[in-house]
Amino acid sequence: PVNSSDFTYADELDGHYYYFSNYDSNWETSKLSCEENSGHLVTIKDEAENSYIANIIAEYLDDTIWQNGRGIYGGASDLIEEGNWTWVTNEPFNYTNWRLDGPNGPEPSGGAGEDYLEIYGIAGSAVDDAYGKWNDMYYMSLYSILELEQGCIDSTACNYQDYTYADDGSCEYPPED
């Protein structure tokens, strides 16, 4: 279901499939492109997944981009309410890995226009010791990672998930009267 002109297959972890974007774009366009390819911008549930994603970023992101100190867009934003970070999937925002030594102090530093999650994948150059760390990013063009996952695809089910690409048999329905 993924358009190869938009994304390149990167890897799989625990039934989730990850694709690296073939071009950079702003956060909203990246989000839409992921949705048009049957998934969502990558979301991070724990340290293991964060490290895994950082490795993908380090492998696929061109070194010249790192010289400018940039990472990739992740699937979280505080655009609706400053400081209230939410995942594009509405799953709980429990795990974080904010950069503590950013140029503006500890992240998320907030401020005007810094509303999008950026994830670093390499240490060195402008982002020393930032491997896997997160940044509160302003609106610019970055690469992104598409995440595909299985779940309930029946819109009549109680636990329907519009970001899943294949049914895993987990649909739950209200009891019949």
KAKACOR-V842811 format. One record per backbone hydrogen bond with DSSP energy under -0.5 kcal/mol. CO is the residue of the C=O (numbers start at 1). NH is the residue of the N-H. Records with the same first field share a line. If there is no record, write none. Layout:
# KAKACOR-V842811
CO->NH, NH
This chain:
# KAKACOR-V842811
2->4
3->6, 7
6->22
8->20
11->18
13->16
16->13
17->148
18->10, 11
19->146
20->8
25->142
26->30
27->31
28->32
29->33
30->34
31->35
32->36
33->37
34->37, 39
35->38
40->147
42->75
46->50
47->51
48->52
49->53
50->54
51->55
52->56
53->57
54->58
55->59
56->60
57->61
62->65, 66
63->67
65->68, 70
66->69, 126
71->143
72->119
73->145
74->76
75->88
76->117
77->86
81->84
83->85
86->77
87->90
91->87
92->94
97->134
99->107
102->105
105->102
111->114
113->115
115->78, 79
116->137
117->74
118->135
119->72
120->132
124->127
125->128
127->130
130->133
133->120
134->99
135->118, 137
137->115, 116
138->140
140->142
142->25
143->73
144->21
145->42
146->19
147->40
148->17
149->165, 166
151->153, 168
152->161
153->155
154->157
157->160
161->164
166->151
172->158, 159
